[in-house]
Amino acid sequence: MVKNIFISHSWKYEEQYTTVKGWINDSNLDWTNMSVESDNPKDTKTDGELKQLIDNNIRNSTGVIILAGMYTNSSKWIDKEIDIALKYNKPIIGIRPRGNERIPTKISDNTEMINWNSSSLINTIKEHF
């Protein structure tokens, strides 16, 4: 069964997103990337249009992955993405980036937190998605 996965990320921190995407690609999971990628930003003209696009992508996803660095405290989108996932009762995996000890409460309270590790991610996807 194909897993439709939305990976919440900041385009400013594309390296972490690329690593996580690579972990999933290197696994034996059959998946579709439901994320809004910086190299394919979609044609949205307003925040409302972007929110609707993200809402549709999360609604049609199997689950959501959040890259849970402290930069997420300043992201207006990550809170919205968590709220959308909760609205549709989607499982959420939070990945604690290497070296991060503090995680924003919104993320730690609403996700299955794992450490920065490919096998942990793949096993958690298989278990929850």
C-alpha positions in Angstrom: 0.0 0.0 0.0 1.3 3.4 -1.0 2.0 5.8 1.9 1.2 9.4 1.1 3.5 11.3 3.4 3.5 15.0 4.1 6.9 16.3 5.5 6.5 19.6 7.2 9.7 21.6 6.8 11.1 25.1 6.4 12.7 25.9 3.0 15.4 27.7 5.0 16.4 24.3 6.4 16.2 22.3 3.2 19.1 20.0 4.1 17.2 18.2 6.9 14.2 17.8 4.6 16.4 16.3 1.9 18.0 13.9 4.3 14.7 12.6 5.6 13.3 12.3 2.1 16.5 10.3 1.2 15.9 8.0 4.2 12.4 7.2 2.9 13.6 6.8 -0.7 16.3 4.4 0.4 13.9 2.3 2.4 11.5 -0.3 0.8 8.5 1.9 1.4 6.2 2.7 -1.5 5.4 6.3 -0.9 4.3 9.6 -2.5 5.7 12.9 -1.3 2.7 15.2 -0.4 5.0 18.1 0.7 5.2 21.5 -0.9 8.8 21.5 -2.1 10.9 24.6 -2.7 11.7 23.5 -6.3 8.0 23.1 -7.0 6.3 25.8 -4.8 2.9 25.6 -6.5 1.1 28.6 -7.9 -0.5 30.1 -4.8 -0.8 33.8 -4.6 -2.1 34.2 -1.0 -1.5 32.6 2.4 -5.1 31.4 2.2 -4.5 29.6 -1.1 -1.3 28.0 0.3 -3.2 27.0 3.5 -5.9 25.3 1.3 -3.2 23.5 -0.7 -1.5 22.2 2.5 -4.9 21.3 3.9 -5.7 19.2 0.8 -2.3 17.5 0.9 -2.5 16.6 4.5 -6.1 15.4 4.2 -5.0 13.1 1.5 -1.9 11.9 3.3 -1.4 8.8 5.4 0.6 10.8 8.0 2.7 13.8 8.7 6.4 14.1 9.6 7.5 17.2 11.5 11.2 18.2 11.6 11.2 19.5 15.1 14.1 21.9 15.5 13.7 25.0 17.6 13.4 27.1 14.4 9.8 25.7 14.3 9.0 28.2 17.1 9.2 31.0 14.5 7.3 29.2 11.7 3.7 30.2 11.2 3.1 27.2 9.0 4.2 24.3 11.3 1.5 25.1 13.9 -1.1 25.3 11.1 0.1 22.0 9.6 -0.1 20.3 13.0 -3.7 21.7 13.5 -4.7 20.4 10.1 -3.2 16.9 10.8 -5.1 16.8 14.1 -8.3 18.0 12.4 -8.1 15.0 10.0 -6.8 12.6 12.8 -3.6 12.0 10.9 -0.7 10.4 12.8 2.2 12.8 13.3 5.9 11.8 13.7 8.2 14.5 15.2 11.9 14.1 14.4 14.3 15.6 17.0 17.3 16.9 14.9 20.7 15.7 16.1 21.9 17.9 19.0 18.5 19.4 19.8 17.4 19.0 23.3 14.5 21.4 23.4 11.4 20.8 21.3 8.5 23.3 20.9 5.6 22.2 23.2 3.1 22.2 20.3 5.2 19.5 18.6 6.1 17.4 21.6 2.5 17.4 22.8 1.0 16.3 19.5 3.5 13.9 17.9 5.2 10.6 18.3 8.8 11.9 18.9 11.8 10.0 17.6 15.5 10.8 17.4 17.3 11.7 14.2 17.8 8.2 12.9 16.7 6.6 9.6 15.8 3.2 11.0 13.7 4.8 13.8 11.8 6.9 11.2 11.1 4.0 8.9 10.0 1.7 11.7 7.7 4.4 13.1 6.2 5.1 9.7 5.5 1.4 9.3 3.9 1.3 12.7 1.8 4.4 12.5 1.2 5.2 8.8 
